[in-house]
Amino acid sequence: MSSLRVLGWMSSDSEIDTPVMGFSFLCHVMPASSQLHSWSSICLEQISHTYMGVSSGTLPLFEILPLETYFFITYYLCLNYLTLKSYQVADLKRGNRFTSLIICFLYSFLGDCLHVVELMSVREPDTEAYCLRCECKYEERSSVTIKVTIIIYLSILGLLLLYMVYLTLVEPILKRRLFGHSQLIQSDDDVGDHQPFANAHDVLARSRSRANVLNKVEYAQQRWKLQVQEQRKSVFDRHVVLS
Amino acid sequence: MSVSGNLMDFLDEPFPDVGTYEDFHTIDWLREKSRDTDRHRKITSKSKESVWEFIKGLLDAWSGWVVMLLIGLLAGTLAGVIDLAVDWMTDLKEGICLSAFWYSHEQCCWTSTETTFEDRDKCPLWQKWSELLVNQSEGASAYILNYLLYILWALLFAFLAVSLVRVFAPYACGSGIPEIKTILSGFIIRGYLGKWTLLIKTVTLVLVVSSGLSLGKEGPLVHVACCCGNFFSSLFSKYSKNEGKRREVLSAAAAAGVSVAFGAPIGGVLFSLEEVSYYFPLKTLWRSFFAALVAAFTLRSINPFGNSRLVLFYVEYHTPWYMAELFPFILLGVFGGLWGTLFIRCNIAWCRRRKTTKLGKYPVLEVIVVTAITAIIAYPNPYTRQSTSELISELFNDCGALESSQLCDYINDPNMTRPVDDIPDRPAGRGVYTAMWQLALALIFKIVITIFTFGMKIPSGLFIPSMAVGAMAGRMVGIGVEQLAYHHHDWIIFRNWCRPGADCVTPGLYAMVGAAACLGGVTRMTVSLVVIMFELTGGLEYIVPLMAAAVTSKWVADAFGKEGIYEAHIHLNGYPFLDVKDEFTHRTLATDVMRPRRGEPPLSVLTQDSMTVEDVETLIKETDYNGFPVVVSRDSERLIGFAQRRELILAIKNARQRQEGIVSNSIMYFTEEPPELPANSPQPLKLRRVLNLSPFTVTDHTPMETVVDIFRKLGLRQCLVTRSGRLLGIITKKDVLRHMAQMANQDPESIMFN
């Protein structure tokens, strides 16, 4: 389930005469199926005070509320079909684009006190009026993308780590056990070479005869190991490139 | 258009045929260009024959655009994956999301209703490690535990990264831009743009950025995009067989890389034009723009930052700036230039030490030690604890009403009557003072640690650290100017433009200007820097301050040394890169530079028809020159052409295996008709096809200025020196570079009569 988060500001060119200062809307978008009763109170700290002008103004929003409720933070529920359709919020469970609710809560900047948020639902015909005042900023995320990306990345990283452990630790032990002591005597000068892929030369020399797929894969792998060894020599040992 | 063969051919070792180049050699631009013209002419003439040929011709013409599209898609996808993974893994050092472990801190607390205004990211679903392990979130033991786990995670990430680089793809370390510059100028480094390098660079880039080291991902993203370009161009024979055409694709891929790194398509194209590419024809300009645009769209559709922006620090305010503020902007430019010079000198000295002393023998240990130091010092300061991109974003942002960070802790006037988005200048509260000294400490730390971090054996970029240094300095200057303007608004300098109660100074703009100045001081970018910065911010009205700072920083930095960081690393590594920006103004002649000098053995030449196969093989074995001039005979040294060593070797080997009657005593001839030979001599060997009949020649009195210009403009590898038709000597690109270096260090007058 993905969700939208909306940050909004009260526009100052509404029918209000005095400029509305210090109001902000912080809107959350929840899927329509969520329950509305679970809203808890949120305390917000004020930043600045503006209501001198507002209390004498003609804000229709606040006609129904006494002046004291200016000190309270309220929620407004807005339905915003049109705006959200263009953002294609997807609900995997329901499999269709659905309407989301923009829950805007208004907080104000007054005094020093903490404020309590109350939920107030607004009927649909009124919501347009409230939402028109919002200058909203939209953020959108898709949780599926995040999940898929992180899981793919972790699996690739895990595979690489396993391969690295195999190449550096397991393979030399296996080769030593498989070919016994004769190989050790032959490659005496290689014993001092602690780098991975130390035996790439031998395998390359041996496996030129057969031509089936498995041998070709092993041959390609050994060639790759030689290349990496060359690269490692020029970068780490001789410091010729990329110093 | 032909796609390479099936899996079995893919696994086979490529058979080296005539026309491919050896590792660590320079390509022949003229030959590649003429081969491409031949191919194009052949396709055009064949397309008139039948409908199928016509369609093949059309597909060949469109293959360039298809390659650009594919590069843009893959580069955008990889950049999106990297951004999302870095976001998550950076927060993994501090805690984990309990509901879904793949969410980062911000995503976890996204839908939570328990957030407060002050602490928007605190929610019960996200728990720090101390809360998870010992169930405490405050107090000394929780702090120490968080500290310890932060360090451990950082060490783990860095160790994994350097091990992966060491085991799988040693070419994946470093920034990549110096080597790509050299490759685009014609150098061959096999495997540098390979598939394993691509994979390892992507994976380890996420790890190192998440480990909190002071490095960025923009430079490595250019390398990643060029690897994508190399991969896709190998699918089409038009690009895989022609090294010159391939480099056009790589230039466009570099543009796409910068485009996704910064969210700046036009800036990316200009960066590719100015910094990375060597030859940039107009056709490449349009195709680069297409690739950059496709990459930007792909990244936008992945939407890693949730706001349809491509970069974490996109800012969008439009507050005006005033002419009097140009003075602090120019000061920031001077700071940027000075820091750039300091960084380049110190970093090159440290890299040279790493190259020549024992320090270079312990790359893994070096990475671990630097990571440990970075993590230990970075954790206590909140500005270094967070990731550098978030720091820059916070510094760029203007303090609006919704900001609750420490930097925006101003004292608010209860009688204020201003709308939210145009808050006037206010006196600084205690939080701002705390932020100022914390930023100062963070600035010093970042300046020092980046010197040691850039150039380690892990993917490391330096765009983001430079921008962070500049942003911190700029923000501090901006807050200083703002407070000065507030407290002393009656001074002459402030009186005209800053009334009390107005929003005069925007510290965020100072941070942007500082970031541009520092980035310009280090890389010496000019136009591309300004375009990238204003594409980052969306503020066209800030072009003048950005330009002022960028120009000032470039002037100040150029006063101390002409090289940017990438050119300095090219010189450190000794790559054969003939910079187009270097001017050659000395009055030497071609005779002074050509080889053989006086006292050296004479030039090794081949004759037209009087050498045997054995002679030639001995000559090749004894010397290690890359090519041999062919003259008429030893007496009259009139020049016929030039033959490359590699092609001679291959041709002789082929002839010995396939042609009949070729023995060591066979005469080798380069003419059309075989020479007159006695009756029982062995079969002569015709090698006219490996001879380049039009080598470039200059006379011995050609001034070196012209010779350097010819080398640069035509991309030559060697040039023959003649006098009245007789061959005198040869000038190679290495000789030219050595001569230029010599002239830079010595007085030119003393070289004239050598």
Chai-1 contact restraints between the chains, C-beta under 6 A:
chainA,res_idxA,chainB,res_idxB,connection_type,confidence,min_distance_angstrom,max_distance_angstrom,comment,restraint_id
A,S3,B,T111,contact,1.0,0.0,6.0,A-B,restraint_1
A,W9,B,V420,contact,1.0,0.0,6.0,A-B,restraint_2
A,S12,B,P419,contact,1.0,0.0,6.0,A-B,restraint_3
A,P19,B,P419,contact,1.0,0.0,6.0,A-B,restraint_4
A,M21,B,P419,contact,1.0,0.0,6.0,A-B,restraint_5
A,S24,B,A401,contact,1.0,0.0,6.0,A-B,restraint_6
A,S24,B,L402,contact,1.0,0.0,6.0,A-B,restraint_7
A,S40,B,T113,contact,1.0,0.0,6.0,A-B,restraint_8
A,L44,B,F117,contact,1.0,0.0,6.0,A-B,restraint_9
A,E45,B,F117,contact,1.0,0.0,6.0,A-B,restraint_10
A,E45,B,E118,contact,1.0,0.0,6.0,A-B,restraint_11
A,S48,B,N412,contact,1.0,0.0,6.0,A-B,restraint_12
A,S48,B,M416,contact,1.0,0.0,6.0,A-B,restraint_13
A,H49,B,P414,contact,1.0,0.0,6.0,A-B,restraint_14
A,E139,B,G306,contact,1.0,0.0,6.0,A-B,restraint_15
A,E139,B,N307,contact,1.0,0.0,6.0,A-B,restraint_16
A,R141,B,G306,contact,1.0,0.0,6.0,A-B,restraint_17
A,I146,B,L84,contact,1.0,0.0,6.0,A-B,restraint_18
A,K147,B,W102,contact,1.0,0.0,6.0,A-B,restraint_19
A,T149,B,V81,contact,1.0,0.0,6.0,A-B,restraint_20
A,T149,B,L84,contact,1.0,0.0,6.0,A-B,restraint_21
A,I150,B,W88,contact,1.0,0.0,6.0,A-B,restraint_22
A,I150,B,W102,contact,1.0,0.0,6.0,A-B,restraint_23
A,Y153,B,A85,contact,1.0,0.0,6.0,A-B,restraint_24
A,L157,B,V203,contact,1.0,0.0,6.0,A-B,restraint_25
A,M164,B,V167,contact,1.0,0.0,6.0,A-B,restraint_26
A,P196,B,V167,contact,1.0,0.0,6.0,A-B,restraint_27
A,K216,B,L11,contact,1.0,0.0,6.0,A-B,restraint_28
A,A220,B,L11,contact,1.0,0.0,6.0,A-B,restraint_29
A,Q227,B,G191,contact,1.0,0.0,6.0,A-B,restraint_30
A,Q231,B,P170,contact,1.0,0.0,6.0,A-B,restraint_31
A,Q231,B,Y171,contact,1.0,0.0,6.0,A-B,restraint_32
A,Q231,B,G191,contact,1.0,0.0,6.0,A-B,restraint_33
A,R232,B,P170,contact,1.0,0.0,6.0,A-B,restraint_34
A,V235,B,P170,contact,1.0,0.0,6.0,A-B,restraint_35
A,H239,B,K355,contact,1.0,0.0,6.0,A-B,restraint_36
A,H239,B,G360,contact,1.0,0.0,6.0,A-B,restraint_37
A,L242,B,C173,contact,1.0,0.0,6.0,A-B,restraint_38
A,L242,B,G174,contact,1.0,0.0,6.0,A-B,restraint_39
A,S243,B,C351,contact,1.0,0.0,6.0,A-B,restraint_40
A,S243,B,K355,contact,1.0,0.0,6.0,A-B,restraint_41
A,S243,B,N573,contact,1.0,0.0,6.0,A-B,restraint_42
